[in-house]
Amino acid sequence: MNKKEKMITLPCDCKCCMFVVEKTQWENGEINYNIKIQDSIYDHNYNTVWGRLKRAAMALFGKPVTFSDVFLDGEENYKKLIADMTDLLNSDLYSE
């Protein structure tokens, strides 16, 4: 089955990672979204026994465990992300 894809990317202000939203539209009209953070930094401390125990304890006590995040400085970048995501939501890839 054929598909068409469209993607928006928003790089972190420090350029260490990107927030990526990909829309896939299939021939039969089905639509899927893939949201991911593409990170260029690999922290080896996450794989140590201490790192794993720390993350488990944080999850146990309801604290957020963050592996990657995208930092947006100011409202302009956030407004651009919202506008791009709205355009992506409303786009029909087979009519473009």
C-alpha positions as CSV (number, residue, x, y, z in Angstrom):
1,M,0.0,0.0,0.0
2,N,1.3,3.5,-0.9
3,K,1.9,6.2,1.6
4,K,2.9,9.9,1.7
5,E,4.8,11.5,4.6
6,K,5.3,15.0,5.9
7,M,7.5,16.0,8.8
8,I,8.2,19.1,10.9
9,T,11.3,19.5,13.0
10,L,12.1,22.0,15.7
11,P,15.7,22.0,16.9
12,C,16.6,22.7,20.5
13,D,18.1,26.1,21.1
14,C,21.5,24.6,21.9
15,K,21.2,22.3,18.8
16,C,21.8,19.1,20.8
17,C,18.5,17.5,19.7
18,M,15.3,18.0,17.6
19,F,11.6,17.6,18.3
20,V,10.2,15.8,15.3
21,V,6.6,15.2,14.3
22,E,5.9,13.0,11.3
23,K,2.6,12.5,9.6
24,T,2.0,9.4,7.4
25,Q,-1.1,9.2,5.3
26,W,-1.9,5.9,3.6
27,E,-3.8,5.4,0.3
28,N,-6.9,4.1,2.2
29,G,-7.1,7.4,4.2
30,E,-5.6,6.1,7.4
31,I,-3.4,8.6,9.2
32,N,-0.6,8.0,11.7
33,Y,1.6,10.4,13.6
34,N,5.1,9.6,15.0
35,I,6.4,12.0,17.6
36,K,10.1,11.7,18.7
37,I,13.1,13.5,20.1
38,Q,16.2,12.9,18.0
39,D,19.1,13.3,20.4
40,S,22.8,13.6,19.6
41,I,24.0,13.1,23.2
42,Y,24.4,9.7,24.7
43,D,24.9,9.7,28.5
44,H,26.7,6.5,29.6
45,N,25.7,7.2,33.3
46,Y,22.2,6.1,32.5
47,N,23.3,2.5,32.1
48,T,25.1,2.2,35.4
49,V,23.6,0.2,38.3
50,W,23.4,3.5,40.2
51,G,21.7,5.3,37.3
52,R,19.1,2.5,37.0
53,L,18.4,2.4,40.7
54,K,18.0,6.2,40.8
55,R,15.5,6.2,37.9
56,A,13.6,3.3,39.5
57,A,13.4,5.2,42.8
58,M,12.2,8.4,41.0
59,A,9.5,6.5,39.1
60,L,8.5,4.8,42.4
61,F,7.9,8.1,44.1
62,G,6.1,9.7,41.2
63,K,9.0,11.9,40.0
64,P,9.5,12.4,36.2
65,V,12.3,10.6,34.6
66,T,13.7,12.6,31.7
67,F,16.0,11.1,29.1
68,S,15.8,13.9,26.6
69,D,14.1,17.2,26.4
70,V,13.9,20.0,23.9
71,F,14.5,23.5,25.3
72,L,12.7,26.3,23.6
73,D,13.7,29.8,24.7
74,G,10.9,32.4,24.5
75,E,7.4,32.2,23.0
76,E,8.3,32.6,19.3
77,N,9.7,29.1,18.9
78,Y,6.7,27.6,20.8
79,K,4.2,29.6,18.6
80,K,6.0,28.3,15.5
81,L,5.8,24.7,16.7
82,I,2.0,25.1,17.4
83,A,1.5,26.7,14.0
84,D,3.5,24.0,12.2
85,M,1.6,21.3,14.1
86,T,-1.7,22.8,13.2
87,D,-0.7,23.0,9.5
88,L,0.4,19.4,9.7
89,L,-2.9,18.3,11.3
90,N,-4.9,20.1,8.6
91,S,-2.8,18.9,5.6
92,D,-4.1,16.3,3.3
93,L,-1.0,14.8,1.8
94,Y,-2.7,13.2,-1.2
95,S,-4.3,16.5,-2.3
96,E,-0.9,18.4,-2.2
